[in-house]
């Protein structure tokens, strides 16, 4: 089924872009300073991010209160680039209600955490509640069967799919192929298979490794876009070295590691480089 015009518009707007899966800076007591958050988000864009994804896996969205979520969305939208908002993911998360809030606050779309049960019905509920274009999410902790994925990609509100399968190269290739065949945007979230996923057909990137050291990721995309093989090889080697040290066991520790890098770069105060939800 052809995407809804709103989904088509977001798909085309995000093609070729780097979407930073932003962290949510906070203290060890889980206190969020919104001025720190906005400064951090603006810095990601200044360093090469074309769009922002907030309250997603890296941003610990499922752990934040409704008021905290709304405040982060407001600050992200104020930056002036496309904003995707993570919805769902928590045991008690009401993804449709979260999407409705995101729409009211000016978000460009939502990134739907993989829901248990009927994924098509879950995406449809989000779409009916908010009317915001959706990015589906194939996550390594809850990978989607090929038939389920194909059905989700046929939903008119789905603009694209982010793959984050971590080490499943065959699954990533399959997801990219299904996404492109459905006329949706294939988005890589593969921090450990980044260059390969571009060669497999990914058309944009939404990655937690761009929560800091943004230029490292942006350089790979730029070299690929410019057909500069030598620059692509050099930039990819540098990105892989960073990913190897940040996306490792325990995998959930990557958020802390990226926050530490952000603090080292001066993007956030050290006191706000904490992840109270780390393993």
C-alpha positions in Angstrom: 0.0 0.0 0.0 1.3 3.5 -0.9 2.2 5.6 2.1 0.0 8.4 3.3 1.1 11.8 1.9 2.3 12.8 5.3 4.4 9.7 5.6 5.8 10.2 2.1 6.7 13.8 3.0 8.7 12.7 6.1 10.3 9.8 4.1 11.6 12.2 1.5 12.6 14.8 4.1 14.8 12.3 6.0 16.4 10.6 3.0 20.1 11.0 3.1 20.1 12.5 6.6 21.9 11.7 9.9 19.4 11.6 12.7 21.1 11.7 16.1 19.5 9.3 18.6 20.0 11.8 21.4 20.6 10.8 25.0 18.8 12.6 27.8 21.4 14.2 30.0 20.6 13.9 33.7 22.2 13.6 37.1 22.7 10.3 39.1 19.5 11.2 40.9 17.7 11.4 37.5 17.3 15.2 37.6 16.9 16.7 34.2 18.1 20.3 33.5 16.2 21.4 30.4 18.7 24.1 29.6 21.5 21.5 29.6 19.3 19.3 27.3 18.6 22.1 24.8 22.3 23.1 24.7 23.2 19.5 24.1 20.7 19.0 21.3 21.7 22.2 19.6 25.3 21.1 19.8 24.5 17.8 18.0 22.9 19.7 15.1 25.8 22.2 15.0 28.2 19.2 14.7 26.5 17.6 11.8 23.2 16.0 12.8 20.4 16.8 10.3 17.5 15.7 12.6 17.0 14.5 16.2 15.4 11.5 17.7 14.5 12.1 21.3 13.1 9.8 24.0 14.1 6.7 22.1 16.3 3.8 23.4 19.3 6.1 23.8 17.2 8.8 25.4 15.7 6.5 27.9 12.2 7.6 26.9 10.4 4.7 28.5 11.7 5.6 31.9 10.7 9.3 31.9 7.5 10.8 33.3 4.9 12.4 31.0 5.9 15.8 32.1 9.6 15.1 31.5 8.9 13.7 28.1 6.8 16.7 27.1 9.5 19.2 28.3 12.2 17.3 26.3 10.1 17.3 23.2 9.5 21.1 23.5 13.2 21.8 23.7 14.0 19.5 20.8 11.4 21.1 18.5 12.8 24.5 19.4 16.1 23.6 17.8 14.3 23.8 14.4 15.2 20.5 12.7 12.9 17.5 12.2 12.2 15.7 15.5 11.2 12.1 15.9 9.9 11.0 19.3 10.2 7.5 20.7 6.9 6.1 21.9 6.0 2.9 23.7 8.7 0.6 25.1 7.7 0.7 28.8 5.6 -1.9 30.6 2.9 0.7 31.2 3.6 2.9 28.2 0.6 4.2 26.3 2.2 4.7 22.9 -0.9 6.2 21.2 -1.2 8.8 24.0 2.5 9.6 23.8 2.2 10.0 20.1 -0.7 12.4 20.5 1.3 14.6 22.9 4.3 14.5 20.4 1.9 15.7 17.6 0.6 18.5 19.8 4.1 19.7 20.6 5.2 19.9 17.0 7.1 16.6 16.4 7.7 15.6 12.8 7.1 11.9 13.5 7.3 9.1 16.0 9.7 6.1 16.4 7.5 3.2 17.6 9.2 0.8 20.0 8.6 -2.8 19.0 5.4 -3.7 20.8 4.5 -7.2 22.1 1.7 -9.0 20.2 0.1 -7.6 17.1 2.6 -5.1 15.7 0.3 -3.9 12.9 -2.5 -3.2 15.3 -0.1 -1.4 17.6 1.1 0.9 14.8 -2.4 1.5 13.6 -3.5 2.6 17.1 -0.6 5.1 17.2 -1.5 6.4 13.7 -5.2 6.8 14.6 -4.4 8.6 17.8 -1.9 11.1 16.4 -1.8 11.1 12.6 2.0 11.5 12.8 4.1 9.6 10.3 5.8 6.6 12.0 9.2 5.0 11.8 9.0 1.3 12.6 11.7 -0.2 14.7 13.3 -3.6 14.3 15.3 -4.0 17.5 17.8 -6.7 18.4 16.0 -7.5 21.7 12.6 -8.0 19.9 13.4 -8.8 16.3 10.5 -8.9 13.9 9.6 -11.9 11.7 9.7 -11.2 7.9 6.0 -11.6 7.5 5.3 -9.3 10.4 7.7 -6.8 9.1 6.2 -6.8 5.6 2.8 -6.2 7.1 4.0 -3.3 9.2 5.6 -1.7 6.2 2.3 -1.8 4.3 0.7 0.5 6.8 0.0 3.9 5.2 1.3 5.8 8.2 4.7 4.1 8.2 7.3 6.3 6.5 10.3 4.1 7.1 12.0 1.4 9.2 15.0 1.7 11.5 17.0 -1.5 11.9 19.0 -2.1 15.0 19.8 -5.8 14.9 23.3 -5.3 16.2 25.1 -8.4 14.8 22.4 -10.0 12.6 23.8 -9.1 9.1 21.3 -11.3 7.3 18.4 -9.9 9.2 19.5 -6.4 8.5 19.8 -7.1 4.8 16.4 -8.6 4.7 14.8 -5.7 6.6 16.4 -3.1 4.2 15.2 -5.1 1.2 11.7 -5.3 2.5 11.6 -1.6 3.4 12.8 -0.4 0.0 10.4 -2.8 -1.8 7.5 -1.3 0.2 8.5 2.2 -0.9 9.6 3.2 2.6 12.8 4.7 3.9 15.4 2.2 5.0 17.1 3.7 8.0 20.2 2.2 9.6 20.5 2.0 13.3 23.4 -0.4 13.0 26.2 1.1 15.1 28.3 -2.0 14.7 27.4 -2.6 11.0 27.2 1.0 9.9 29.2 1.1 6.7 27.9 -2.3 5.6 24.3 -1.3 6.1 24.8 1.6 3.8 26.2 -0.7 1.1 23.2 -3.0 1.7 20.9 -0.1 0.8 20.2 2.0 3.9 19.2 5.5 2.8 19.5 7.4 6.2 20.9 6.8 9.6 19.4 7.0 13.1 22.1 6.0 15.5 23.0 6.2 19.2 26.6 6.5 18.2 25.7 10.0 17.1 24.7 11.0 20.6 28.3 12.4 20.8 31.3 12.6 18.4 28.7 13.4 15.7 31.3 14.2 13.1 32.6 10.7 13.2 29.3 9.4 11.9 28.6 12.3 9.6 31.9 11.8 7.8 31.0 8.2 6.8 27.7 9.4 5.3 29.4 12.3 3.5 32.0 10.1 1.9 29.4 7.5 0.9 27.2 10.2 -0.7 30.3 11.7 -2.5 31.4 8.2 -3.9 34.8 8.8 -2.3 35.9 5.3 -1.6 39.2 6.2 0.1 37.4 8.7 2.4 34.7 6.2 3.1 37.2 3.5 4.1 39.0 5.9 6.4 35.9 7.3 8.0 34.3 3.9 8.4 37.5 2.5 10.1 37.4 5.4 12.6 33.7 4.9 13.3 34.1 1.2 13.8 36.9 1.8 16.3 34.5 4.0 18.3 31.6 1.6 18.0 33.8 -1.3 19.1 34.6 0.5 22.4 31.1 1.8 23.1 28.7 -0.8 21.8 29.9 -3.9 23.7 28.8 -6.0 26.6 26.9 -5.1 28.7 25.2 -3.6 25.7 22.9 -1.3 27.7 26.0 0.4 29.1 26.4 2.1 25.7 24.2 5.0 26.9 26.6 5.7 29.8 29.6 5.5 27.5 28.1 8.0 25.0 27.3 10.4 27.8 30.8 10.2 29.0 32.1 11.1 25.5 29.6 13.9 25.4 31.0 15.2 28.7 34.6 14.8 27.5 33.7 16.9 24.4 32.2 19.6 26.6 28.7 19.1 25.3 27.2 18.5 28.8 28.4 19.1 32.4 30.0 16.0 33.9 27.3 15.9 36.6 24.7 15.4 33.9 26.6 12.6 32.1 24.8 9.9 34.1 22.5 7.1 33.2 20.5 6.0 36.3 19.1 3.2 34.2 22.4 1.6 33.2 23.1 -2.0 33.9 
